[in-house]
Amino acid sequence: MLLTPKVNLKLLKIPLANRVEKVVVDKVPSSTQPRVLQIHAGEASVMKNNVNEGIQGMMFNTDMTKSKLEILEERLRMIEGVNACEFEDAARLCLVPDVVIPPKFKVPEFEKYRGATCPKSHLVMYCRKMAAHAHDEKLLMHFFQESLTGTTLNWYMHLESVKIQTWKDLVNAFIKQYKYNMDMAPNRMQLQSLFKKSTETFKEYAQRWRELAAQVEPPLHENEMTTMFIETLQSPYYEHVLRNVSSNFSDIVIIGERVEYELKSERITQNPSTVNNARKSRFNNNRKKEG
């Protein structure tokens, strides 16, 4: 009976890459021991290389991530630094940094300009509200923002003090920005083509017409405005208003409201053809006078 040589559990030391690696050999015959040791040593070397490569890769990825984070942090610091600098100098943010506000000055209640009406009309309104300080250009420039809202206020906030140094500069910039409203303003022909809608009262129509008439350039005189408004009326308003000798617009509105009441109470019947005959008769009379 052959006895297999027993190898006690030993802890062998094998030098690898100038370092000492530990390999455990258990119950391996002495004749095969060198070969087994070589195999274990090779595996240990491969494992070590893989571990080293993994550690190097992790270190590389860590360095990359750290580098990216440092770049992001640097950019954030730059952004925060720029923003902070922008608001540190309060005087530089003001359009009129050296404005002097009187001790008892109270800001008037302005009608806010939204950018949809004539800019000249708004300037007139503003100056009349600030009449007591009309000679203080800096005060006019500073509180002009109080008469703006929405996009118009945003426009004011982006003005540069280098370009806007006087009240005249501000007026010119304002008119230039919203001049398109002046170009789109109604003219006399458009006023003549208006008519009262079935869903609005006579007073509502008169107010709507008058608001548009106020935007016409050059402005309408009171007599011209009243005559033009009457020409837009339909029967039976036209006939009853035409009998009135007043040239005051408010008187025409009162007469129109009376006719409207009579229509509702059915004391007056509406006859569309009557207005055409009345207009033709008036047109012929005017032709005879001219002749």
Backbone as CSV, one residue per row, in Angstrom:
resi,resn,N_x,N_y,N_z,CA_x,CA_y,CA_z,C_x,C_y,C_z
1,MET,0.851,-1.177,0.000,0.000,0.000,0.000,0.890,1.231,0.000
2,LEU,0.603,2.039,-0.985,1.434,3.238,-1.117,0.887,4.333,-0.241
3,LEU,1.756,4.993,0.398,1.353,6.112,1.241,1.599,7.418,0.510
4,THR,0.527,8.185,0.447,0.646,9.496,-0.192,1.274,10.462,0.783
5,PRO,2.322,11.064,0.360,2.979,11.995,1.292,2.067,13.137,1.662
6,LYS,2.028,13.408,2.898,1.175,14.494,3.375,1.978,15.791,3.484
7,VAL,1.308,16.812,3.050,1.922,18.144,3.165,1.114,18.931,4.157
8,ASN,1.737,19.318,5.197,1.019,20.106,6.198,0.632,21.470,5.601
9,LEU,-0.436,21.996,6.121,-0.893,23.331,5.670,0.201,24.340,5.961
10,LYS,0.663,24.877,4.958,1.768,25.826,5.097,1.431,27.147,4.427
11,LEU,2.069,28.137,4.852,1.931,29.458,4.252,3.222,29.768,3.541
12,LEU,3.164,29.683,2.198,4.376,29.867,1.395,4.470,31.294,0.913
13,LYS,5.647,31.775,0.833,5.878,33.150,0.355,6.553,33.096,-0.993
14,ILE,5.929,33.765,-1.985,6.467,33.769,-3.355,6.676,35.212,-3.763
15,PRO,7.849,35.559,-4.175,8.112,36.954,-4.581,7.466,37.254,-5.931
16,LEU,6.711,38.316,-5.986,6.086,38.779,-7.240,6.264,40.282,-7.319
17,ALA,6.915,40.686,-8.427,7.104,42.125,-8.706,7.690,42.838,-7.494
18,ASN,8.812,42.207,-6.979,9.531,42.800,-5.859,8.701,42.907,-4.591
19,ARG,7.581,42.148,-4.559,6.767,42.135,-3.347,6.501,40.700,-2.959
20,VAL,6.069,40.481,-1.763,5.829,39.125,-1.266,4.345,38.854,-1.279
21,GLU,3.942,37.788,-2.030,2.539,37.388,-2.085,2.396,36.083,-1.334
22,LYS,1.273,35.854,-0.665,1.013,34.653,0.126,0.099,33.726,-0.628
23,VAL,0.549,32.428,-0.768,-0.243,31.417,-1.468,-0.433,30.237,-0.541
24,VAL,-1.634,29.738,-0.424,-1.949,28.613,0.453,-1.978,27.342,-0.359
25,VAL,-1.259,26.316,0.087,-1.233,25.018,-0.591,-1.700,23.979,0.410
26,ASP,-2.678,23.222,0.068,-3.251,22.245,0.992,-3.322,20.882,0.334
27,LYS,-2.697,19.897,0.961,-2.745,18.506,0.508,-2.308,18.358,-0.939
28,VAL,-1.204,18.886,-1.295,-0.661,18.763,-2.660,0.594,17.923,-2.592
29,PRO,0.696,16.868,-3.405,1.896,16.015,-3.377,3.121,16.826,-3.665
30,SER,4.226,16.363,-3.073,5.476,17.105,-3.236,5.947,17.102,-4.664
31,SER,5.610,15.998,-5.417,6.069,15.934,-6.812,5.394,16.984,-7.678
32,THR,4.181,17.371,-7.303,3.442,18.374,-8.122,3.505,19.753,-7.526
33,GLN,4.190,19.845,-6.419,4.177,21.113,-5.704,4.754,22.272,-6.510
34,PRO,5.878,22.091,-7.187,6.419,23.234,-7.924,5.451,23.722,-8.988
35,ARG,4.830,22.758,-9.715,3.909,23.146,-10.805,2.723,23.911,-10.255
36,VAL,2.160,23.385,-9.159,1.015,24.062,-8.552,1.394,25.443,-8.081
37,LEU,2.590,25.526,-7.513,3.049,26.831,-7.041,3.185,27.822,-8.190
38,GLN,3.659,27.339,-9.328,3.794,28.212,-10.500,2.436,28.713,-10.962
39,ILE,1.463,27.764,-10.986,0.119,28.160,-11.436,-0.473,29.196,-10.494
40,HIS,-0.349,28.913,-9.186,-0.894,29.861,-8.212,-0.192,31.196,-8.301
41,ALA,1.090,31.145,-8.525,1.836,32.394,-8.637,1.390,33.185,-9.852
42,GLY,1.126,32.491,-10.977,0.673,33.170,-12.191,-0.695,33.806,-12.005
43,GLU,-1.596,33.011,-11.373,-2.939,33.559,-11.126,-2.874,34.764,-10.210
44,ALA,-2.017,34.635,-9.200,-1.891,35.760,-8.273,-1.362,36.991,-8.977
45,SER,-0.415,36.755,-9.911,0.135,37.890,-10.658,-0.925,38.548,-11.520
46,VAL,-1.749,37.681,-12.224,-2.827,38.224,-13.076,-3.830,38.982,-12.246
47,MET,-4.206,38.392,-11.097,-5.172,39.048,-10.215,-4.645,40.381,-9.732
48,LYS,-3.360,40.371,-9.424,-2.771,41.625,-8.952,-2.805,42.701,-10.032
49,ASN,-2.461,42.270,-11.265,-2.485,43.226,-12.382,-3.881,43.779,-12.590
50,ASN,-4.903,42.873,-12.529,-6.291,43.314,-12.721,-6.701,44.295,-11.632
51,VAL,-6.321,43.960,-10.406,-6.660,44.852,-9.292,-5.993,46.207,-9.459
52,ASN,-4.683,46.150,-9.861,-3.975,47.418,-10.059,-4.622,48.261,-11.147
53,GLU,-5.002,47.562,-12.254,-5.655,48.281,-13.353,-6.988,48.867,-12.904
54,GLY,-7.748,48.053,-12.104,-9.040,48.561,-11.615,-8.869,49.766,-10.724
55,ILE,-7.836,49.664,-9.851,-7.592,50.792,-8.947,-7.178,52.024,-9.731
56,GLN,-6.316,51.811,-10.749,-5.881,52.942,-11.580,-7.063,53.551,-12.329
57,GLY,-7.969,52.643,-12.835,-9.155,53.159,-13.542,-10.050,53.964,-12.624
58,MET,-10.238,53.458,-11.406,-11.064,54.182,-10.445,-10.434,55.516,-10.093
59,MET,-9.112,55.497,-9.950,-8.425,56.754,-9.648,-8.545,57.730,-10.806
60,PHE,-8.468,57.206,-12.040,-8.594,58.062,-13.222,-9.998,58.674,-13.289
61,ASN,-11.025,57.782,-13.094,-12.412,58.270,-13.124,-12.656,59.275,-12.011
62,THR,-12.087,58.986,-10.842,-12.235,59.913,-9.719,-11.608,61.259,-10.042
63,ASP,-10.411,61.210,-10.671,-9.749,62.457,-11.057,-10.572,63.232,-12.073
64,MET,-11.157,62.472,-13.043,-11.983,63.133,-14.064,-13.189,63.802,-13.428
65,THR,-13.875,63.061,-12.545,-15.052,63.610,-11.873,-14.674,64.815,-11.025
66,LYS,-13.561,64.689,-10.318,-13.090,65.797,-9.500,-12.767,67.008,-10.353
67,SER,-12.157,66.756,-11.507,-11.805,67.855,-12.413,-13.061,68.550,-12.928
68,LYS,-14.075,67.754,-13.297,-15.323,68.341,-13.791,-16.015,69.160,-12.704
69,LEU,-16.034,68.607,-11.496,-16.653,69.326,-10.387,-15.930,70.633,-10.105
70,GLU,-14.613,70.604,-10.180,-13.843,71.824,-9.953,-14.158,72.878,-11.015
71,ILE,-14.303,72.417,-12.271,-14.631,73.345,-13.366,-16.008,73.967,-13.140
72,LEU,-17.003,73.115,-12.768,-18.347,73.611,-12.509,-18.375,74.589,-11.347
73,GLU,-17.640,74.247,-10.282,-17.582,75.138,-9.130,-16.949,76.471,-9.491
74,GLU,-15.945,76.427,-10.328,-15.274,77.657,-10.753,-16.218,78.529,-11.576
75,ARG,-16.985,77.857,-12.477,-17.947,78.617,-13.284,-19.038,79.245,-12.418
76,LEU,-19.534,78.485,-11.441,-20.545,79.015,-10.531,-20.022,80.209,-9.753
77,ARG,-18.776,80.101,-9.316,-18.171,81.229,-8.591,-18.064,82.449,-9.482
78,MET,-17.740,82.214,-10.755,-17.635,83.337,-11.692,-18.989,83.991,-11.903
79,ILE,-20.032,83.138,-12.091,-21.377,83.674,-12.308,-21.854,84.445,-11.093
80,GLU,-21.671,83.842,-9.919,-22.075,84.508,-8.696,-21.302,85.797,-8.490
81,GLY,-20.074,85.770,-8.871,-19.256,86.964,-8.717,-19.720,88.085,-9.624
82,VAL,-20.078,87.740,-10.882,-20.564,88.750,-11.834,-21.875,89.337,-11.366
83,ASN,-22.819,88.464,-10.954,-24.114,88.930,-10.488,-23.978,89.826,-9.267
84,ALA,-23.098,89.447,-8.387,-22.896,90.248,-7.184,-22.348,91.624,-7.544
85,CYS,-21.421,91.633,-8.485,-20.833,92.911,-8.899,-21.871,93.824,-9.541
86,GLU,-22.828,93.223,-10.276,-23.835,94.023,-10.959,-24.711,94.803,-9.991
87,PHE,-24.954,94.255,-8.813,-25.875,94.878,-7.878,-25.171,95.543,-6.694
88,GLU,-23.857,95.511,-6.685,-23.136,96.141,-5.585,-23.200,97.659,-5.682
89,ASP,-23.111,98.177,-6.917,-23.119,99.627,-7.126,-24.542,100.066,-7.441
90,ALA,-25.284,100.498,-6.435,-26.683,100.891,-6.615,-26.809,102.126,-7.501
91,ALA,-25.870,103.037,-7.384,-25.930,104.270,-8.181,-25.832,103.972,-9.668
92,ARG,-25.040,102.947,-10.007,-24.873,102.601,-11.429,-26.148,102.009,-12.022
93,LEU,-26.996,101.443,-11.175,-28.252,100.851,-11.653,-29.326,101.901,-11.923
94,CYS,-29.170,103.084,-11.364,-30.168,104.148,-11.536,-29.962,104.874,-12.852
95,LEU,-31.068,105.178,-13.521,-30.974,105.963,-14.755,-30.567,107.402,-14.440
96,VAL,-31.060,107.913,-13.305,-30.699,109.270,-12.855,-30.139,109.154,-11.435
97,PRO,-28.865,108.809,-11.300,-28.295,108.539,-9.967,-28.240,109.749,-9.044
98,ASP,-28.134,110.967,-9.599,-27.987,112.158,-8.767,-29.285,112.951,-8.629
99,VAL,-30.438,112.273,-8.776,-31.717,112.954,-8.648,-31.939,113.382,-7.197
100,VAL,-32.523,114.564,-7.021,-32.835,115.085,-5.691,-34.356,115.136,-5.547
101,ILE,-34.886,114.358,-4.615,-36.333,114.289,-4.408,-36.720,115.238,-3.282
102,PRO,-37.635,116.161,-3.544,-38.069,117.097,-2.486,-38.614,116.358,-1.274
103,PRO,-38.394,116.886,-0.086,-38.813,116.205,1.150,-40.298,115.863,1.201
104,LYS,-41.155,116.747,0.748,-42.601,116.541,0.832,-43.207,116.084,-0.502
105,PHE,-42.344,115.578,-1.374,-42.845,115.151,-2.693,-43.712,113.891,-2.570
106,LYS,-44.851,113.914,-3.231,-45.754,112.770,-3.263,-45.975,112.369,-4.717
107,VAL,-45.746,111.108,-4.999,-45.882,110.617,-6.383,-47.342,110.659,-6.799
108,PRO,-47.665,111.369,-7.889,-49.052,111.407,-8.359,-49.528,110.032,-8.834
109,GLU,-50.814,109.868,-8.931,-51.385,108.625,-9.449,-51.460,108.737,-10.977
110,PHE,-50.594,108.000,-11.642,-50.530,108.053,-13.100,-51.378,106.943,-13.717
111,GLU,-51.887,107.234,-14.897,-52.508,106.183,-15.699,-51.365,105.401,-16.361
112,LYS,-51.298,104.119,-16.094,-50.167,103.304,-16.550,-50.198,103.108,-18.070
113,TYR,-49.037,103.323,-18.669,-48.916,103.117,-20.115,-48.492,101.682,-20.383
114,ARG,-49.251,100.995,-21.257,-49.003,99.584,-21.550,-48.426,99.340,-22.946
115,GLY,-48.212,100.424,-23.688,-47.589,100.266,-24.998,-48.559,100.059,-26.135
116,ALA,-49.868,100.291,-25.909,-50.855,100.036,-26.956,-51.572,101.294,-27.424
117,THR,-51.184,102.454,-26.897,-51.818,103.712,-27.282,-50.753,104.720,-27.728
118,CYS,-51.225,105.903,-28.066,-50.313,106.927,-28.579,-49.314,107.357,-27.496
119,PRO,-48.017,107.286,-27.758,-47.018,107.694,-26.752,-47.045,109.193,-26.459
120,LYS,-47.410,109.990,-27.454,-47.471,111.434,-27.239,-48.560,111.789,-26.230
121,SER,-49.688,111.115,-26.346,-50.791,111.378,-25.404,-50.368,111.029,-23.982
122,HIS,-49.613,109.968,-23.838,-49.152,109.581,-22.510,-48.164,110.606,-21.957
123,LEU,-47.300,111.125,-22.800,-46.340,112.137,-22.355,-47.049,113.408,-21.896
124,VAL,-48.092,113.790,-22.621,-48.868,114.973,-22.230,-49.504,114.749,-20.864
125,MET,-50.115,113.572,-20.688,-50.741,113.245,-19.409,-49.725,113.287,-18.276
126,TYR,-48.549,112.714,-18.508,-47.514,112.650,-17.479,-47.034,114.046,-17.087
127,CYS,-46.769,114.865,-18.084,-46.270,116.217,-17.811,-47.306,117.065,-17.062
128,ARG,-48.575,116.861,-17.379,-49.617,117.616,-16.677,-49.728,117.174,-15.221
129,LYS,-49.522,115.893,-14.975,-49.544,115.397,-13.599,-48.333,115.915,-12.812
130,MET,-47.224,116.137,-13.530,-45.985,116.599,-12.899,-45.767,118.089,-13.139
131,ALA,-46.834,118.835,-13.348,-46.724,120.258,-13.702,-45.964,121.060,-12.661
132,ALA,-46.130,120.702,-11.398,-45.459,121.455,-10.331,-43.944,121.273,-10.360
133,HIS,-43.471,120.245,-11.032,-42.027,119.963,-11.100,-41.565,119.890,-12.562
134,ALA,-42.266,120.603,-13.441,-41.973,120.525,-14.873,-40.576,121.017,-15.227
135,HIS,-39.975,121.856,-14.372,-38.643,122.399,-14.662,-37.522,121.547,-14.061
136,ASP,-37.877,120.495,-13.348,-36.873,119.604,-12.760,-36.742,118.364,-13.656
137,GLU,-35.812,118.424,-14.621,-35.679,117.342,-15.598,-35.333,116.004,-14.945
138,LYS,-34.479,116.027,-13.975,-34.038,114.786,-13.341,-35.188,114.112,-12.597
139,LEU,-36.025,114.922,-11.987,-37.186,114.373,-11.288,-38.179,113.788,-12.298
140,LEU,-38.371,114.469,-13.412,-39.249,113.963,-14.469,-38.744,112.627,-15.009
141,MET,-37.446,112.550,-15.234,-36.849,111.321,-15.771,-36.960,110.168,-14.785
142,HIS,-36.726,110.471,-13.513,-36.712,109.413,-12.501,-38.103,108.820,-12.272
143,PHE,-39.115,109.665,-12.183,-40.460,109.181,-11.848,-41.289,108.810,-13.078
144,PHE,-40.694,108.917,-14.244,-41.421,108.488,-15.443,-41.717,106.992,-15.389
145,GLN,-40.865,106.243,-14.719,-41.072,104.802,-14.583,-42.359,104.482,-13.812
146,GLU,-42.809,105.420,-12.969,-44.031,105.195,-12.196,-45.281,105.228,-13.065
147,SER,-45.156,105.740,-14.290,-46.307,105.795,-15.207,-46.292,104.639,-16.202
148,LEU,-45.376,103.696,-16.025,-45.248,102.568,-16.941,-45.572,101.268,-16.220
149,THR,-45.884,100.250,-17.004,-46.165,98.934,-16.429,-45.908,97.847,-17.466
150,GLY,-45.632,96.639,-16.999,-45.431,95.508,-17.913,-44.208,95.681,-18.794
151,THR,-44.406,95.491,-20.086,-43.297,95.562,-21.045,-42.709,96.965,-21.158
152,THR,-43.530,97.975,-20.963,-43.018,99.345,-21.051,-42.080,99.655,-19.884
153,LEU,-42.404,99.132,-18.718,-41.514,99.312,-17.565,-40.212,98.539,-17.776
154,ASN,-40.313,97.379,-18.370,-39.118,96.598,-18.682,-38.227,97.345,-19.673
155,TRP,-38.855,98.029,-20.632,-38.092,98.846,-21.580,-37.326,99.942,-20.837
156,TYR,-37.987,100.601,-19.900,-37.339,101.679,-19.129,-36.152,101.147,-18.336
157,MET,-36.301,99.956,-17.755,-35.242,99.386,-16.919,-33.987,99.053,-17.709
158,HIS,-34.114,98.901,-19.013,-32.964,98.552,-19.843,-32.320,99.783,-20.494
159,LEU,-32.811,100.974,-20.165,-32.189,102.186,-20.688,-30.840,102.406,-20.024
160,GLU,-29.906,102.953,-20.774,-28.561,103.208,-20.258,-28.388,104.691,-19.981
161,SER,-27.851,104.983,-18.814,-27.667,106.380,-18.414,-26.691,107.111,-19.331
162,VAL,-25.823,106.364,-20.010,-24.875,106.991,-20.926,-25.603,107.605,-22.123
163,LYS,-26.678,106.927,-22.563,-27.429,107.394,-23.727,-28.584,108.322,-23.349
164,ILE,-29.134,108.159,-22.150,-30.266,108.979,-21.697,-29.768,109.913,-20.599
165,GLN,-29.402,111.115,-20.992,-28.841,112.067,-20.028,-29.760,113.243,-19.756
166,THR,-30.763,113.466,-20.633,-31.690,114.577,-20.442,-33.119,114.089,-20.634
167,TRP,-34.053,114.936,-20.233,-35.476,114.624,-20.424,-35.801,114.496,-21.912
168,LYS,-35.172,115.295,-22.720,-35.383,115.234,-24.162,-34.934,113.880,-24.714
169,ASP,-33.811,113.380,-24.217,-33.328,112.058,-24.653,-34.351,110.975,-24.324
170,LEU,-34.931,111.063,-23.137,-35.917,110.064,-22.711,-37.185,110.160,-23.558
171,VAL,-37.637,111.365,-23.832,-38.842,111.561,-24.656,-38.638,111.002,-26.056
172,ASN,-37.492,111.327,-26.660,-37.208,110.836,-28.013,-37.131,109.311,-28.058
173,ALA,-36.502,108.721,-27.057,-36.393,107.262,-27.009,-37.762,106.617,-26.819
174,PHE,-38.595,107.227,-25.999,-39.937,106.700,-25.730,-40.811,106.750,-26.983
175,ILE,-40.800,107.874,-27.672,-41.608,108.019,-28.887,-41.103,107.085,-29.988
176,LYS,-39.798,106.968,-30.102,-39.226,106.074,-31.107,-39.628,104.621,-30.848
177,GLN,-39.667,104.225,-29.581,-39.999,102.847,-29.222,-41.459,102.514,-29.527
178,TYR,-42.358,103.479,-29.302,-43.799,103.196,-29.441,-44.469,104.032,-30.527
179,LYS,-43.677,104.456,-31.491,-44.216,105.257,-32.589,-45.201,104.467,-33.458
180,TYR,-45.058,103.148,-33.486,-45.943,102.335,-34.328,-47.407,102.508,-33.928
181,ASN,-47.658,102.877,-32.665,-49.037,103.131,-32.244,-49.593,104.381,-32.910
182,MET,-48.726,105.338,-33.185,-49.151,106.551,-33.875,-49.465,106.241,-35.337
183,ASP,-48.668,105.354,-35.923,-48.903,104.982,-37.324,-50.180,104.167,-37.486
184,MET,-50.558,103.441,-36.419,-51.751,102.610,-36.467,-53.002,103.324,-35.964
185,ALA,-52.869,104.594,-35.599,-54.005,105.345,-35.058,-55.105,105.479,-36.116
186,PRO,-56.371,105.493,-35.698,-57.477,105.608,-36.660,-57.473,106.963,-37.360
187,ASN,-57.948,106.979,-38.588,-58.070,108.228,-39.335,-59.545,108.585,-39.499
188,ARG,-59.813,109.651,-40.191,-61.184,110.125,-40.358,-62.050,109.126,-41.130
189,MET,-61.469,108.483,-42.112,-62.230,107.526,-42.906,-62.670,106.327,-42.055
190,GLN,-61.793,105.899,-41.171,-62.139,104.775,-40.301,-63.244,105.157,-39.320
191,LEU,-63.216,106.383,-38.845,-64.270,106.837,-37.942,-65.628,106.847,-38.643
192,GLN,-65.625,107.253,-39.887,-66.879,107.319,-40.639,-67.455,105.935,-40.946
193,SER,-66.619,104.911,-40.930,-67.092,103.568,-41.251,-67.595,102.802,-40.019
194,LEU,-67.475,103.395,-38.846,-67.961,102.727,-37.632,-69.485,102.757,-37.568
195,PHE,-70.050,101.835,-36.810,-71.503,101.802,-36.604,-71.807,101.168,-35.255
196,LYS,-73.004,101.449,-34.768,-73.419,100.922,-33.468,-73.747,99.432,-33.590
197,LYS,-73.167,98.623,-32.693,-73.440,97.187,-32.679,-74.757,96.916,-31.955
198,SER,-75.388,95.830,-32.319,-76.675,95.489,-31.701,-76.514,95.093,-30.228
199,THR,-75.296,94.745,-29.831,-75.059,94.294,-28.457,-74.663,95.420,-27.517
200,GLU,-74.507,96.643,-28.017,-74.085,97.750,-27.164,-75.143,98.843,-27.133
201,THR,-75.171,99.548,-26.029,-76.119,100.650,-25.894,-75.623,101.860,-26.679
202,PHE,-76.493,102.854,-26.807,-76.104,104.054,-27.542,-74.950,104.764,-26.843
203,LYS,-74.977,104.803,-25.517,-73.918,105.469,-24.763,-72.598,104.732,-24.917
204,GLU,-72.637,103.400,-24.895,-71.416,102.610,-25.070,-70.806,102.841,-26.443
205,TYR,-71.667,102.922,-27.466,-71.156,103.182,-28.818,-70.545,104.576,-28.900
206,ALA,-71.207,105.559,-28.296,-70.697,106.931,-28.321,-69.346,107.018,-27.629
207,GLN,-69.184,106.323,-26.520,-67.906,106.322,-25.802,-66.811,105.648,-26.631
208,ARG,-67.146,104.521,-27.243,-66.162,103.815,-28.080,-65.737,104.681,-29.251
209,TRP,-66.706,105.348,-29.872,-66.405,106.203,-31.023,-65.551,107.399,-30.594
210,ARG,-65.899,107.976,-29.454,-65.178,109.164,-28.974,-63.740,108.823,-28.605
211,GLU,-63.511,107.656,-28.021,-62.144,107.239,-27.673,-61.275,107.092,-28.915
212,LEU,-61.843,106.534,-29.964,-61.086,106.400,-31.214,-60.861,107.764,-31.859
213,ALA,-61.873,108.622,-31.777,-61.761,109.955,-32.376,-60.661,110.768,-31.696
214,ALA,-60.428,110.507,-30.423,-59.393,111.238,-29.686,-57.989,110.879,-30.166
215,GLN,-57.854,109.763,-30.880,-56.547,109.330,-31.363,-56.229,109.821,-32.771
216,VAL,-57.187,110.447,-33.407,-56.988,110.917,-34.788,-56.031,112.100,-34.813
217,GLU,-55.122,112.081,-35.768,-54.180,113.186,-35.974,-54.330,113.743,-37.392
218,PRO,-54.431,115.069,-37.525,-54.545,116.086,-36.474,-55.879,115.989,-35.743
219,PRO,-55.970,116.505,-34.525,-57.182,116.360,-33.712,-58.419,116.961,-34.381
220,LEU,-59.556,116.362,-34.097,-60.832,116.846,-34.628,-61.356,117.995,-33.773
221,HIS,-61.959,118.995,-34.426,-62.652,120.046,-33.690,-64.003,119.509,-33.224
222,GLU,-64.579,120.148,-32.245,-65.827,119.660,-31.646,-66.948,119.572,-32.680
223,ASN,-67.100,120.607,-33.513,-68.164,120.605,-34.532,-67.947,119.492,-35.549
224,GLU,-66.703,119.333,-35.987,-66.384,118.284,-36.956,-66.626,116.902,-36.360
225,MET,-66.278,116.731,-35.096,-66.466,115.449,-34.423,-67.945,115.101,-34.305
226,THR,-68.760,116.090,-33.926,-70.198,115.849,-33.763,-70.849,115.494,-35.093
227,THR,-70.507,116.234,-36.128,-71.080,115.971,-37.463,-70.697,114.582,-37.958
228,MET,-69.445,114.220,-37.777,-68.974,112.909,-38.238,-69.649,111.777,-37.458
229,PHE,-69.879,111.992,-36.170,-70.540,110.970,-35.357,-71.986,110.779,-35.811
230,ILE,-72.681,111.863,-36.081,-74.079,111.766,-36.528,-74.171,110.975,-37.823
231,GLU,-73.201,111.155,-38.712,-73.214,110.467,-40.002,-73.067,108.943,-39.858
232,THR,-72.585,108.488,-38.714,-72.427,107.043,-38.521,-73.689,106.387,-37.945
233,LEU,-74.689,107.200,-37.556,-75.882,106.659,-36.901,-76.845,106.029,-37.901
234,GLN,-77.555,105.036,-37.437,-78.584,104.366,-38.234,-79.967,104.833,-37.770
235,SER,-80.972,104.482,-38.549,-82.351,104.821,-38.204,-82.787,103.999,-36.985
236,PRO,-83.574,104.588,-36.084,-84.195,105.932,-36.114,-83.368,106.998,-35.405
237,TYR,-82.146,106.651,-34.960,-81.318,107.630,-34.248,-80.958,108.803,-35.160
238,TYR,-80.652,108.503,-36.391,-80.173,109.534,-37.300,-81.209,110.647,-37.476
239,GLU,-82.478,110.256,-37.714,-83.523,111.273,-37.968,-83.762,112.166,-36.756
240,HIS,-83.800,111.549,-35.573,-84.095,112.342,-34.377,-82.920,113.230,-33.989
241,VAL,-81.717,112.743,-34.130,-80.549,113.558,-33.801,-80.381,114.676,-34.818
242,LEU,-80.734,114.400,-36.063,-80.565,115.382,-37.129,-81.429,116.619,-36.904
243,ARG,-82.542,116.437,-36.210,-83.425,117.574,-35.932,-82.858,118.494,-34.861
244,ASN,-81.876,118.012,-34.151,-81.289,118.811,-33.086,-80.310,119.813,-33.668
245,VAL,-80.352,121.031,-33.157,-79.483,122.091,-33.675,-78.180,122.188,-32.889
246,SER,-78.067,121.426,-31.807,-76.873,121.503,-30.960,-75.681,120.839,-31.651
247,SER,-74.527,121.439,-31.442,-73.287,120.871,-31.993,-72.431,120.280,-30.891
248,ASN,-73.009,120.130,-29.708,-72.286,119.573,-28.576,-72.426,118.052,-28.578
249,PHE,-71.300,117.374,-28.436,-71.305,115.911,-28.512,-72.118,115.291,-27.376
250,SER,-72.018,115.839,-26.175,-72.763,115.298,-25.037,-74.269,115.434,-25.232
251,ASP,-74.724,116.526,-25.906,-76.159,116.685,-26.189,-76.649,115.607,-27.144
252,ILE,-75.800,115.252,-28.106,-76.155,114.204,-29.066,-76.321,112.861,-28.346
253,VAL,-75.469,112.613,-27.386,-75.538,111.359,-26.626,-76.835,111.294,-25.829
254,ILE,-77.238,112.423,-25.224,-78.483,112.456,-24.442,-79.689,112.188,-25.338
255,ILE,-79.699,112.787,-26.519,-80.801,112.553,-27.465,-80.836,111.092,-27.895
256,GLY,-79.670,110.534,-28.166,-79.605,109.131,-28.573,-80.133,108.197,-27.503
257,GLU,-79.836,108.502,-26.241,-80.340,107.672,-25.148,-81.862,107.764,-25.030
258,ARG,-82.424,108.944,-25.310,-83.890,109.095,-25.279,-84.542,108.263,-26.381
259,VAL,-83.947,108.312,-27.561,-84.476,107.519,-28.681,-84.399,106.032,-28.337
260,GLU,-83.307,105.641,-27.706,-83.135,104.241,-27.312,-84.228,103.812,-26.327
261,TYR,-84.574,104.706,-25.404,-85.644,104.400,-24.440,-86.985,104.276,-25.143
262,GLU,-87.226,105.163,-26.081,-88.494,105.123,-26.829,-88.600,103.847,-27.664
263,LEU,-87.512,103.374,-28.178,-87.512,102.128,-28.944,-87.857,100.931,-28.055
264,LYS,-87.308,100.927,-26.865,-87.573,99.824,-25.945,-89.029,99.812,-25.488
265,SER,-89.588,100.998,-25.342,-90.993,101.090,-24.940,-91.945,100.995,-26.132
266,GLU,-91.365,100.796,-27.327,-92.127,100.626,-28.577,-92.947,101.862,-28.948
267,ARG,-92.516,103.012,-28.530,-93.166,104.262,-28.945,-92.633,104.737,-30.297
268,ILE,-91.450,104.190,-30.632,-90.844,104.511,-31.931,-90.575,103.193,-32.648
269,THR,-90.917,103.144,-33.925,-90.627,101.956,-34.724,-89.387,102.208,-35.554
270,GLN,-88.635,101.165,-35.738,-87.374,101.285,-36.472,-87.630,101.060,-37.954
271,ASN,-87.246,102.046,-38.774,-87.441,101.969,-40.214,-86.109,102.233,-40.906
272,PRO,-85.396,101.186,-41.332,-84.054,101.358,-41.908,-84.009,102.234,-43.135
273,SER,-85.085,102.290,-43.933,-85.056,103.059,-45.188,-85.115,104.552,-44.949
274,THR,-85.615,104.941,-43.789,-85.775,106.363,-43.505,-84.443,107.087,-43.449
275,VAL,-83.457,106.418,-42.873,-82.157,107.055,-42.730,-81.523,107.334,-44.082
276,ASN,-81.696,106.423,-45.044,-81.119,106.631,-46.370,-81.762,107.825,-47.058
277,ASN,-83.090,107.957,-46.947,-83.787,109.095,-47.569,-83.351,110.415,-46.945
278,ALA,-83.191,110.388,-45.606,-82.781,111.616,-44.921,-81.375,112.027,-45.342
279,ARG,-80.501,111.035,-45.502,-79.129,111.342,-45.900,-79.070,111.852,-47.332
280,LYS,-79.862,111.272,-48.218,-79.896,111.723,-49.605,-80.409,113.149,-49.693
281,SER,-81.450,113.433,-48.900,-82.009,114.782,-48.908,-80.996,115.792,-48.416
282,ARG,-80.272,115.432,-47.363,-79.269,116.342,-46.829,-78.131,116.525,-47.815
283,PHE,-77.741,115.448,-48.503,-76.661,115.524,-49.482,-77.051,116.440,-50.643
284,ASN,-78.306,116.329,-51.099,-78.788,117.186,-52.204,-78.838,118.648,-51.800
285,ASN,-79.264,118.911,-50.569,-79.313,120.292,-50.086,-77.926,120.907,-50.039
286,ASN,-76.965,120.087,-49.620,-75.574,120.593,-49.563,-75.054,120.876,-50.971
287,ARG,-75.458,120.029,-51.921,-75.014,120.240,-53.310,-75.592,121.547,-53.857
288,LYS,-76.867,121.838,-53.545,-77.500,123.063,-54.015,-76.833,124.296,-53.420
289,LYS,-76.488,124.191,-52.125,-75.820,125.330,-51.478,-74.467,125.599,-52.096
290,GLU,-73.757,124.499,-52.411,-72.442,124.655,-53.020,-72.563,125.250,-54.422
291,GLY,-73.695,124.852,-55.136,-73.896,125.365,-56.485,-74.274,126.837,-56.450
